Amino acid sequence: LWMGGMVGPARAQDAERTLMLALYAPMAPLPSADARFAFVDKLSRHLQSAGLSVQPKVFARAADLDAAIKRGQVDLAILDAFYLADRGANYTVLAVSTAAGEPYLRWGLHTHLPGSSILDLSTKRLAWVSPAGAKEATYINNVLLYGELRVAQFFAMSSPAPDINAAVSDVVLRRADCVFAPEPAVQGKSLRRVYDAGDAGRIPNPALVQVSAKVSADAASNIRKALSNFNTTGVLDGWRTGGSVSEAYRQLKSRLRGRPERSLILAEPGRSNTPV
């Protein structure tokens, strides 16, 4: 009986604990800073209606998010797929956001210049984003270009833009010539697609992950249940839970590291007798 008396207050304390929900998704085609906060704020309110105490916060830089996580100030986070693949290997994926019901967006190379292929853009100015604060566009090299081109040698590259919308704007305003971006980010911008990344261009949408071990199993379960009926308007319109929601991010992590080395196999042909 004494032990049961201890469990009750512990559960109550866990339920009353405020969870910090961070958003860092510079690659997501949300149109503005206000739209980013509105998205995470609406999700926080939805979780609050399910009995969870959640406080939203938007991060504009990877370094600031990393510092907050190290200080133990982040419990849950909505993270870009590329950031998650690079930095979030230990995070539990609770759900993946959807766009028009799909858990991914299609990426390609878009430009305001004439030409019919990516080869026409050699030495042209590329606008880009560094989703994990890296100095090199590894995700373009190894994922979107299948490791076939080296971005820094093929394009003229400047400093990275803070988010994908700023990168697209650089091309629209002629401060850059081309940009790798998801389709919704360039709609209505009078840009042409000159390269379709194909299957590699189906990049998973931002994921909601558990960052802190302080989030109990009951709280994580309640979050999944609450997200199953969350719907909103805009590019990111819902969430998908259950199944292997984390598999796409594991595959992306593998591709981000580069193509595996090809192994040559020596096969001895069988004897062939032919009539002379």
Backbone bond lengths (Angstrom), bond angles and torsions (degrees), N, CA, C in turn:
res aa  C-N    CA-C-N  psi(-1)  N-CA   C-N-CA  omega(-1)  CA-C   N-CA-C  phi
1 L - - - 1.451 - - 1.522 111.34 -
2 W 1.326 114.53 -36.99 1.460 118.26 -178.88 1.535 110.29 -66.09
3 M 1.360 115.50 -40.61 1.457 118.86 179.20 1.517 110.86 -65.55
4 G 1.325 118.05 -38.96 1.457 120.69 177.95 1.510 111.04 -62.41
5 G 1.333 117.46 -35.91 1.450 120.56 178.10 1.510 112.16 -65.26
6 M 1.338 117.57 -26.26 1.451 120.38 179.50 1.535 111.58 -79.71
7 V 1.331 117.43 -32.58 1.463 120.83 -176.66 1.518 111.07 -68.02
8 G 1.322 118.22 -40.61 1.461 122.24 -177.36 1.515 112.86 -55.92
9 P 1.356 119.92 -55.19 1.456 120.83 178.97 1.515 112.72 -61.18
10 A 1.336 117.92 -33.61 1.461 120.11 179.84 1.521 110.34 -64.20
11 R 1.352 116.38 -43.35 1.462 119.48 178.81 1.521 110.77 -65.58
12 A 1.313 117.37 -40.65 1.455 120.96 179.46 1.523 110.63 -63.05
13 Q 1.339 115.89 -40.74 1.449 119.81 179.39 1.526 110.96 -64.70
14 D 1.344 116.89 -39.38 1.450 120.91 178.58 1.527 111.23 -64.21
15 A 1.324 116.29 -39.13 1.462 120.50 -179.52 1.517 111.49 -67.68
16 E 1.337 117.55 -31.80 1.457 121.52 -177.10 1.519 112.33 -85.33
17 R 1.298 118.64 -12.10 1.457 121.68 -177.19 1.523 110.00 -67.54
18 T 1.340 117.14 131.73 1.456 121.74 178.32 1.518 109.87 -81.97
19 L 1.327 116.17 127.33 1.448 122.00 -179.95 1.522 109.59 -98.02
20 M 1.329 116.58 131.89 1.458 120.96 176.56 1.522 108.94 -85.42
21 L 1.330 116.84 121.04 1.457 123.08 178.39 1.529 108.48 -106.94
22 A 1.320 116.84 110.69 1.460 121.88 -178.57 1.524 110.39 -96.86
23 L 1.317 115.86 150.45 1.464 121.93 172.54 1.518 108.36 -123.55
24 Y 1.319 116.02 120.38 1.462 121.23 170.10 1.519 107.02 -136.47
25 A 1.316 115.75 100.30 1.465 120.72 -175.56 1.523 109.72 -146.28
26 P 1.349 117.68 67.02 1.461 119.95 -177.72 1.522 113.72 -66.38
27 M 1.344 117.93 -18.08 1.464 120.88 179.74 1.525 112.32 -88.79
28 A 1.320 118.08 -11.78 1.463 121.18 179.23 1.524 109.69 -74.02
29 P 1.330 118.65 132.72 1.465 121.03 -175.97 1.528 113.50 -79.36
30 L 1.323 116.44 48.41 1.461 120.17 171.30 1.522 107.41 -78.12
31 P 1.330 119.67 132.04 1.466 121.86 -163.16 1.521 116.43 -70.53
32 S 1.319 119.77 -17.22 1.465 120.02 -175.91 1.520 110.20 -160.95
33 A 1.338 115.29 170.79 1.462 120.34 176.21 1.520 110.45 -62.82
34 D 1.340 116.19 -38.08 1.466 119.77 177.95 1.523 110.88 -63.37
35 A 1.331 117.07 -38.55 1.464 120.81 179.58 1.528 110.79 -66.58
36 R 1.327 116.92 -35.89 1.465 120.50 177.94 1.526 110.66 -64.58
37 F 1.332 115.52 -46.56 1.462 117.51 179.88 1.528 110.65 -66.94
38 A 1.335 117.25 -39.08 1.464 119.75 -179.81 1.530 110.44 -61.79
39 F 1.334 117.45 -36.96 1.459 121.06 -179.70 1.530 111.16 -65.55
40 V 1.328 116.63 -49.97 1.469 119.58 -177.71 1.529 110.85 -71.91
41 D 1.326 116.76 -31.09 1.461 119.78 178.34 1.530 110.94 -68.59
42 K 1.325 116.89 -40.76 1.462 119.60 178.79 1.517 110.99 -65.25
43 L 1.342 116.22 -37.92 1.455 119.47 177.18 1.526 110.88 -65.74
44 S 1.323 116.78 -40.21 1.467 120.84 178.29 1.519 110.88 -61.12
45 R 1.324 116.87 -43.56 1.467 120.72 179.66 1.530 110.81 -64.37
46 H 1.331 115.67 -36.73 1.465 118.99 178.36 1.522 110.64 -65.22
47 L 1.320 116.91 -41.41 1.464 120.24 178.32 1.530 110.96 -68.54
48 Q 1.312 116.56 -34.14 1.459 119.81 176.88 1.524 111.30 -64.76
49 S 1.332 116.77 -36.17 1.467 120.01 177.87 1.521 111.49 -67.39
50 A 1.357 115.91 -17.83 1.468 120.56 177.64 1.528 111.53 -92.66
51 G 1.332 116.08 7.74 1.461 119.64 175.97 1.508 115.21 96.04
52 L 1.343 118.18 9.42 1.457 121.90 179.20 1.530 109.92 -104.80
53 S 1.308 116.48 140.26 1.454 121.46 176.85 1.525 108.19 -92.95
54 V 1.343 116.76 112.29 1.462 121.74 -172.94 1.522 109.89 -131.06
55 Q 1.317 115.99 135.40 1.463 122.25 176.77 1.526 109.27 -118.31
56 P 1.348 118.39 122.77 1.471 120.00 -177.01 1.529 112.45 -88.26
57 K 1.324 115.51 152.19 1.464 121.44 174.08 1.517 108.96 -154.12
58 V 1.334 115.81 136.66 1.462 121.76 179.88 1.522 109.26 -104.27
59 F 1.333 115.86 134.46 1.458 121.93 176.16 1.523 108.92 -111.93
60 A 1.336 116.11 135.69 1.457 121.29 179.85 1.521 112.35 -97.76
61 R 1.338 117.64 -18.16 1.462 120.86 -177.71 1.523 110.70 -128.53
62 A 1.317 115.72 141.84 1.466 120.60 179.51 1.520 111.12 -62.65
63 A 1.338 117.11 -37.08 1.463 120.73 -178.60 1.527 111.18 -62.39
64 D 1.335 117.20 -38.71 1.468 120.46 179.87 1.528 110.84 -68.44
65 L 1.328 116.57 -39.99 1.466 120.13 177.26 1.523 110.42 -64.56
66 D 1.324 116.90 -45.66 1.461 120.77 -179.79 1.527 110.80 -57.97
67 A 1.341 116.41 -42.28 1.464 120.79 -179.83 1.519 111.26 -65.02
68 A 1.334 116.73 -41.31 1.469 120.40 179.80 1.523 110.92 -66.01
69 I 1.332 116.94 -38.10 1.466 120.30 178.28 1.528 110.44 -65.47
70 K 1.324 117.13 -42.30 1.469 120.89 179.34 1.523 111.67 -62.86
71 R 1.327 116.29 -32.43 1.475 120.40 178.84 1.521 111.95 -81.58
72 G 1.327 118.02 -0.88 1.457 121.07 179.61 1.504 114.31 75.37
73 Q 1.336 116.73 24.81 1.462 121.00 -175.54 1.527 113.35 -94.92
74 V 1.325 117.95 -3.27 1.470 121.67 -177.89 1.523 109.30 -120.45
75 D 1.328 115.94 128.77 1.471 121.66 178.48 1.521 111.92 -104.70
76 L 1.320 115.39 -43.12 1.457 122.42 179.10 1.522 108.23 -128.33
77 A 1.331 116.89 153.16 1.456 119.12 -179.94 1.515 111.06 -150.35
78 I 1.331 115.76 143.67 1.457 122.99 170.47 1.518 105.87 -101.06
79 L 1.330 116.50 114.34 1.455 121.33 -170.16 1.523 111.74 -124.58
80 D 1.342 114.59 143.61 1.457 120.65 172.63 1.518 110.60 -58.62
81 A 1.318 115.77 150.00 1.463 120.40 179.95 1.524 111.76 -61.32
82 F 1.336 117.49 -40.78 1.464 119.66 -177.98 1.523 111.33 -68.75
83 Y 1.329 117.35 -38.29 1.462 120.17 176.59 1.528 109.73 -65.73
84 L 1.313 115.91 -43.90 1.460 120.30 -178.91 1.525 110.86 -63.27
85 A 1.321 117.14 -40.32 1.460 120.54 179.16 1.523 111.80 -67.01
86 D 1.320 116.19 -31.32 1.463 120.35 -176.79 1.521 113.00 -87.80
87 R 1.344 117.09 -37.87 1.463 120.07 -171.19 1.529 114.87 -119.17
88 G 1.325 117.87 -19.41 1.460 119.92 -168.14 1.504 115.72 -107.43
89 A 1.317 117.61 38.42 1.468 120.13 -176.74 1.524 112.53 -62.34
90 N 1.334 117.37 -27.74 1.464 120.79 -176.23 1.523 113.44 -92.92
91 Y 1.320 117.72 -0.36 1.460 120.96 -177.62 1.535 110.43 -86.49
92 T 1.314 115.73 142.44 1.461 121.47 176.73 1.516 109.73 -86.62
93 V 1.326 117.40 123.18 1.462 121.87 178.75 1.527 108.84 -80.67
94 L 1.319 116.16 118.83 1.463 121.63 179.66 1.524 111.80 -91.61
95 A 1.339 116.65 -33.44 1.463 120.13 -177.68 1.524 109.23 -165.17
96 V 1.321 116.22 158.27 1.463 122.37 174.95 1.521 107.97 -117.82
97 S 1.323 116.29 135.78 1.460 119.89 179.77 1.526 109.87 -73.23
98 T 1.308 115.50 154.75 1.462 120.93 -177.83 1.525 110.54 -117.76
99 A 1.320 114.84 152.71 1.461 122.75 174.13 1.517 107.05 -127.53
100 A 1.315 116.47 116.50 1.474 121.52 -172.98 1.524 110.40 53.91
101 G 1.332 116.04 35.84 1.452 122.02 177.53 1.514 115.13 83.93
102 E 1.342 118.37 -5.51 1.460 122.08 -178.29 1.528 110.27 -103.08
103 P 1.338 117.72 145.59 1.468 120.34 -177.64 1.522 113.72 -84.84
104 Y 1.322 118.49 17.28 1.456 120.88 -178.97 1.524 109.83 -150.92
105 L 1.344 115.73 165.41 1.455 123.06 171.21 1.526 108.34 -123.74
106 R 1.317 116.31 153.12 1.463 121.32 179.79 1.538 109.57 -91.60
107 W 1.329 115.24 130.61 1.462 121.94 -179.20 1.526 110.09 -107.94
108 G 1.341 114.74 151.89 1.451 121.31 175.39 1.518 109.68 -159.58
109 L 1.326 116.34 179.48 1.460 122.37 178.33 1.521 108.58 -100.96
110 H 1.328 116.38 126.06 1.462 122.31 -175.17 1.526 109.72 -122.57
111 T 1.343 115.69 146.76 1.460 120.08 -175.78 1.518 111.02 -149.25
112 H 1.343 115.40 163.80 1.472 121.15 172.32 1.526 110.67 -101.85
113 L 1.336 117.14 -3.10 1.461 121.82 -177.35 1.527 111.61 -87.00
114 P 1.343 117.58 157.65 1.465 119.82 172.92 1.519 109.95 -71.78
115 G 1.301 116.14 165.63 1.460 121.07 -178.00 1.507 110.11 131.92
116 S 1.327 115.29 161.26 1.454 119.64 -175.02 1.522 113.80 -117.84
117 S 1.330 118.08 -8.21 1.461 119.46 -178.74 1.521 110.63 -149.11
118 I 1.324 114.43 171.50 1.457 120.62 179.33 1.528 111.28 -63.47
119 L 1.329 117.80 -28.06 1.464 120.92 -178.51 1.518 112.04 -66.00
120 D 1.323 117.50 -21.99 1.461 121.06 177.74 1.525 112.54 -74.34
121 L 1.333 117.02 -8.94 1.463 120.91 -175.68 1.530 112.38 -104.60
122 S 1.307 117.30 15.48 1.460 120.33 177.15 1.527 110.51 -58.76
123 T 1.323 116.36 132.86 1.482 126.68 -179.46 1.529 112.87 71.45
124 K 1.329 118.59 2.78 1.467 120.59 178.94 1.534 110.00 -79.55
125 R 1.324 115.65 159.74 1.461 121.75 -175.38 1.529 110.94 -77.00
126 L 1.315 116.17 124.40 1.462 122.09 -178.77 1.524 110.04 -105.60
127 A 1.320 116.73 124.92 1.469 121.77 170.76 1.523 107.68 -88.12
128 W 1.323 117.04 136.47 1.456 119.48 -176.13 1.523 110.39 -150.65
129 V 1.321 115.26 169.08 1.468 123.20 -179.10 1.525 107.23 -126.59
130 S 1.311 116.12 144.44 1.463 120.95 176.17 1.526 107.95 -106.90
131 P 1.348 118.45 95.74 1.468 120.46 -171.13 1.514 114.93 -66.87
132 A 1.333 118.29 -22.29 1.464 120.53 -179.71 1.530 111.59 -120.11
133 G 1.331 115.85 18.29 1.451 119.49 179.03 1.517 114.19 76.48
134 A 1.351 117.59 15.47 1.462 120.75 -178.85 1.529 110.29 -77.63
135 K 1.337 116.15 157.33 1.454 121.40 -179.57 1.529 111.92 -87.56
136 E 1.325 117.22 -12.22 1.455 120.98 -179.57 1.529 109.86 -120.42
137 A 1.329 115.50 149.86 1.471 120.73 -179.57 1.523 109.81 -86.64
138 T 1.336 116.02 63.72 1.459 120.92 -176.55 1.521 111.91 -60.69
139 Y 1.331 117.13 -35.90 1.462 119.94 -177.00 1.526 111.40 -66.66
140 I 1.334 117.06 -29.64 1.458 119.67 176.39 1.526 110.01 -74.51
141 N 1.324 115.97 -45.35 1.471 120.48 179.90 1.525 111.81 -58.10
142 N 1.323 115.56 -57.29 1.465 120.57 -166.76 1.518 114.79 -89.79
143 V 1.322 117.63 -22.72 1.467 120.37 -176.74 1.531 110.97 -105.38
144 L 1.312 117.09 -63.18 1.464 120.26 -173.57 1.526 113.07 -72.70
145 L 1.343 117.34 -27.78 1.461 120.73 -179.14 1.526 112.30 -109.04
146 Y 1.324 117.87 10.15 1.460 122.50 175.01 1.535 112.89 56.98
147 G 1.321 118.04 20.12 1.450 120.47 -178.69 1.515 114.23 75.06
148 E 1.350 118.74 11.88 1.462 121.91 -175.22 1.525 112.91 -86.58
149 L 1.330 118.19 -24.39 1.455 122.91 178.99 1.527 109.58 -129.14
150 R 1.321 116.76 148.22 1.456 121.50 173.62 1.517 107.75 -99.87
151 V 1.320 115.48 113.95 1.460 121.30 -171.95 1.522 111.83 -56.70
152 A 1.331 116.82 -47.37 1.461 120.78 -175.12 1.526 112.11 -64.03
153 Q 1.318 118.04 -23.35 1.459 121.50 179.74 1.532 112.25 -94.19
154 F 1.329 116.04 -28.04 1.462 119.62 -176.63 1.529 111.96 -85.78
155 F 1.341 116.89 -42.86 1.466 121.62 -178.44 1.533 110.46 -102.49
156 A 1.327 114.86 165.77 1.460 121.75 166.70 1.524 106.31 -93.73
157 M 1.327 117.11 118.81 1.462 120.83 -173.10 1.524 111.08 -115.33
158 S 1.334 115.00 139.17 1.454 121.56 175.75 1.524 108.55 -110.16
159 S 1.317 117.23 -165.19 1.460 121.10 178.19 1.524 109.88 -66.99
160 P 1.334 118.20 146.09 1.473 119.86 -178.60 1.521 112.61 -66.79
161 A 1.317 115.72 147.91 1.460 122.22 174.78 1.527 109.13 -78.02
162 P 1.336 118.38 157.62 1.471 120.53 -178.43 1.518 114.40 -68.20
163 D 1.341 118.18 -28.74 1.461 120.89 178.80 1.524 108.84 -156.00
164 I 1.322 115.82 173.95 1.452 120.16 -173.15 1.524 111.90 -67.82
165 N 1.320 117.97 -32.01 1.461 120.07 178.76 1.517 111.44 -67.14
166 A 1.340 116.77 -38.29 1.461 120.50 177.11 1.522 110.48 -66.96
167 A 1.331 117.05 -37.39 1.459 120.43 178.53 1.523 110.79 -64.93
168 V 1.331 117.14 -43.73 1.466 120.78 177.64 1.525 110.49 -63.36
169 S 1.314 117.08 -40.30 1.467 120.87 178.93 1.524 111.47 -61.87
170 D 1.332 117.07 -35.59 1.466 120.08 177.24 1.516 111.12 -60.20
171 V 1.330 117.02 -36.98 1.463 120.36 178.58 1.527 110.55 -73.80
172 V 1.311 116.85 -42.51 1.466 121.00 179.55 1.522 110.65 -60.44
173 L 1.339 116.20 -39.68 1.471 121.53 -178.43 1.525 112.84 -86.65
174 R 1.350 116.74 6.16 1.467 123.00 177.11 1.523 113.49 66.56
175 R 1.333 116.89 21.06 1.461 119.04 171.53 1.529 110.57 -81.81
176 A 1.327 116.01 -15.25 1.459 123.75 174.50 1.524 107.48 -143.04
177 D 1.322 115.94 168.01 1.463 119.97 -175.05 1.519 113.93 -104.27
178 C 1.331 118.11 -27.01 1.461 120.28 -175.15 1.520 109.88 -155.35
179 V 1.342 115.20 162.98 1.461 120.51 -177.75 1.529 109.36 -156.12
180 F 1.321 116.40 138.39 1.468 121.46 168.75 1.524 107.00 -83.62
181 A 1.345 116.60 124.74 1.460 119.65 -174.75 1.522 110.46 -156.43
182 P 1.331 117.05 156.86 1.469 120.37 173.23 1.522 109.86 -73.98
183 E 1.303 116.09 155.16 1.463 121.29 -174.30 1.532 114.20 -54.73
184 P 1.363 120.57 -45.53 1.462 118.68 -178.05 1.531 113.77 -61.32
185 A 1.327 117.98 -24.71 1.460 120.82 -177.34 1.523 112.55 -72.32
186 V 1.345 117.25 -20.69 1.466 120.08 -176.79 1.529 112.64 -112.19
187 Q 1.312 117.47 1.61 1.464 119.79 179.78 1.528 110.34 -63.38
188 G 1.346 115.07 131.29 1.456 120.44 179.41 1.511 114.27 75.60
189 K 1.337 118.32 12.06 1.473 121.30 -176.90 1.532 112.76 -101.86
190 S 1.331 118.02 2.74 1.470 122.58 179.82 1.526 112.20 59.43
191 L 1.327 116.53 37.37 1.456 121.84 175.53 1.526 108.85 -109.52
192 R 1.337 116.18 153.10 1.446 121.46 -179.58 1.523 110.18 -109.13
193 R 1.321 116.40 144.40 1.452 120.61 175.09 1.526 108.90 -90.10
194 V 1.323 115.81 124.47 1.465 120.53 -179.84 1.525 111.98 -113.16
195 Y 1.328 115.93 -2.83 1.463 119.05 178.71 1.517 108.68 -152.40
196 D 1.328 115.74 126.15 1.454 122.70 175.81 1.518 107.30 -107.01
197 A 1.333 116.98 120.63 1.463 120.90 -176.08 1.520 113.26 -73.85
198 G 1.316 118.14 -2.21 1.459 120.79 177.21 1.517 112.64 65.01
199 D 1.324 116.15 -140.46 1.468 120.60 -178.90 1.522 111.46 -60.64
200 A 1.330 117.64 -35.53 1.465 120.96 179.63 1.519 111.41 -67.94
201 G 1.329 116.51 -20.22 1.457 120.42 179.52 1.511 114.43 -86.37
202 R 1.333 117.00 1.71 1.468 120.33 174.91 1.528 107.13 -88.08
203 I 1.323 115.17 83.69 1.464 121.47 -174.14 1.532 109.29 -88.38
204 P 1.337 117.91 129.48 1.470 120.10 178.88 1.529 112.03 -57.94
205 N 1.291 116.17 146.03 1.460 122.00 176.49 1.524 110.38 -71.75
206 P 1.338 117.13 168.09 1.467 119.40 177.21 1.531 111.82 -55.06
207 A 1.317 115.19 145.68 1.462 121.60 -178.71 1.522 110.50 -111.29
208 L 1.311 115.61 149.94 1.466 121.12 170.29 1.520 106.89 -93.60
209 V 1.328 116.16 121.04 1.459 120.60 -174.88 1.524 110.40 -124.20
210 Q 1.316 114.62 155.55 1.462 121.84 173.39 1.514 107.97 -91.43
211 V 1.325 116.46 117.14 1.454 122.11 -177.61 1.521 111.12 -93.58
212 S 1.329 116.26 -42.97 1.458 121.51 -174.16 1.532 111.35 -97.95
213 A 1.328 115.07 140.83 1.464 120.35 175.22 1.521 111.61 -72.82
214 K 1.316 116.79 -9.19 1.464 121.20 179.53 1.526 112.31 -74.23
215 V 1.327 116.81 -14.50 1.469 120.04 175.81 1.525 107.58 -75.17
216 S 1.321 116.51 116.58 1.462 120.52 -175.37 1.522 111.34 -71.52
217 A 1.321 115.53 163.42 1.468 120.85 177.59 1.528 110.66 -62.20
218 D 1.347 116.76 -36.68 1.467 119.86 178.21 1.523 110.88 -65.01
219 A 1.335 116.40 -41.85 1.461 120.02 179.88 1.525 110.57 -64.95
220 A 1.335 117.21 -42.24 1.460 120.70 178.49 1.529 110.94 -62.30
221 S 1.326 116.61 -40.11 1.459 120.64 178.07 1.521 111.01 -64.57
222 N 1.329 116.89 -41.98 1.472 121.15 178.85 1.526 111.06 -64.16
223 I 1.336 116.64 -36.29 1.457 120.65 178.95 1.524 109.88 -64.40
224 R 1.328 117.04 -45.96 1.466 120.38 179.28 1.534 110.88 -59.95
225 K 1.334 116.26 -43.80 1.464 119.44 -179.89 1.520 111.22 -63.25
226 A 1.342 116.50 -41.30 1.466 120.49 -178.67 1.527 111.13 -66.23
227 L 1.333 116.91 -37.21 1.463 120.42 -177.03 1.528 112.31 -72.83
228 S 1.320 117.65 -22.27 1.457 120.58 -177.40 1.529 112.51 -64.70
229 N 1.333 117.82 -20.43 1.464 119.88 178.43 1.530 111.97 -121.28
230 F 1.332 116.52 26.14 1.463 120.78 177.82 1.525 109.56 -91.36
231 N 1.320 116.60 126.64 1.461 121.99 176.75 1.517 108.63 -138.61
232 T 1.318 115.95 144.82 1.453 120.47 178.01 1.521 108.81 -150.47
233 T 1.315 116.75 178.04 1.461 121.50 177.00 1.523 109.32 -99.56
234 G 1.315 116.90 162.10 1.453 120.76 -179.82 1.512 111.44 112.51
235 V 1.327 115.45 -174.51 1.461 120.47 -177.75 1.526 110.70 -62.73
236 L 1.321 116.77 -51.26 1.462 121.74 176.38 1.515 107.69 -92.40
237 D 1.334 116.64 112.37 1.468 119.92 -167.72 1.520 115.03 -115.09
238 G 1.332 118.59 -1.64 1.460 119.34 -179.63 1.510 111.03 -176.63
239 W 1.344 114.73 -165.55 1.461 120.79 -177.91 1.518 110.18 -139.81
240 R 1.308 115.62 148.73 1.454 121.92 175.73 1.522 108.87 -119.40
241 T 1.317 116.20 127.23 1.464 121.45 -178.70 1.518 109.72 -122.14
242 G 1.322 115.29 173.09 1.461 120.01 176.46 1.511 112.28 76.26
243 G 1.312 115.02 173.13 1.453 120.03 179.54 1.519 111.68 63.77
244 S 1.310 115.50 -147.83 1.470 121.10 -178.00 1.525 109.93 -103.09
245 V 1.344 116.68 62.02 1.459 120.01 -177.37 1.521 112.09 -66.08
246 S 1.314 117.49 -20.95 1.467 120.07 -177.76 1.530 112.58 -90.69
247 E 1.328 118.13 -8.12 1.465 120.56 -175.18 1.521 112.05 -63.25
248 A 1.336 117.58 -40.46 1.463 120.37 -178.54 1.523 111.47 -62.24
249 Y 1.323 117.13 -34.23 1.465 120.53 -179.86 1.529 110.80 -74.95
250 R 1.324 117.60 -32.77 1.465 120.38 174.82 1.525 110.60 -66.21
251 Q 1.323 116.88 -41.20 1.458 120.02 177.61 1.528 111.44 -65.28
252 L 1.339 115.84 -39.20 1.459 119.96 178.70 1.526 110.60 -64.80
253 K 1.312 117.11 -38.21 1.458 121.23 178.28 1.528 110.56 -61.20
254 S 1.329 116.65 -40.79 1.454 121.09 178.68 1.525 111.02 -64.53
255 R 1.335 116.69 -43.54 1.462 119.92 179.87 1.525 111.59 -69.05
256 L 1.331 116.62 -33.20 1.459 120.90 -179.20 1.528 111.14 -64.02
257 R 1.319 116.11 -29.69 1.466 120.23 179.59 1.523 112.79 -75.49
258 G 1.333 116.79 -11.66 1.457 120.29 179.09 1.504 111.58 109.41
259 R 1.310 114.92 162.11 1.460 120.12 -179.52 1.518 110.67 -67.62
260 P 1.333 118.29 140.03 1.467 119.64 176.94 1.516 110.92 -65.37
261 E 1.319 116.17 151.15 1.455 121.08 179.17 1.524 109.52 -64.43
262 R 1.302 115.23 137.72 1.463 119.21 179.61 1.522 109.34 -80.70
263 S 1.312 117.20 129.95 1.460 122.37 178.90 1.526 109.15 -101.16
264 L 1.331 115.31 128.99 1.462 119.93 178.36 1.527 109.53 -85.80
265 I 1.307 117.78 135.49 1.454 122.86 -179.65 1.522 108.70 -112.67
266 L 1.323 115.83 124.35 1.459 120.33 179.35 1.528 108.85 -86.57
267 A 1.294 116.34 118.63 1.469 121.40 179.83 1.523 108.49 -118.63
268 E 1.317 116.46 125.31 1.468 120.76 179.27 1.522 108.84 -89.10
269 P 1.348 116.67 122.73 1.483 118.84 -177.70 1.521 111.11 -70.93
270 G 1.309 115.59 151.33 1.454 120.16 177.11 1.514 111.84 -74.84
271 R 1.337 116.36 158.41 1.461 120.48 -179.17 1.529 109.89 -69.31
272 S 1.289 114.83 133.95 1.464 120.47 -179.54 1.533 108.45 -119.10
273 N 1.331 117.66 117.05 1.463 122.06 178.04 1.531 109.32 -98.33
274 T 1.309 115.54 119.34 1.450 119.90 179.61 1.513 110.23 -118.65
275 P 1.305 118.32 142.11 1.478 120.83 179.70 1.523 110.55 -68.23
276 V 1.309 116.67 141.79 1.461 121.21 178.36 1.529 107.72 -95.80
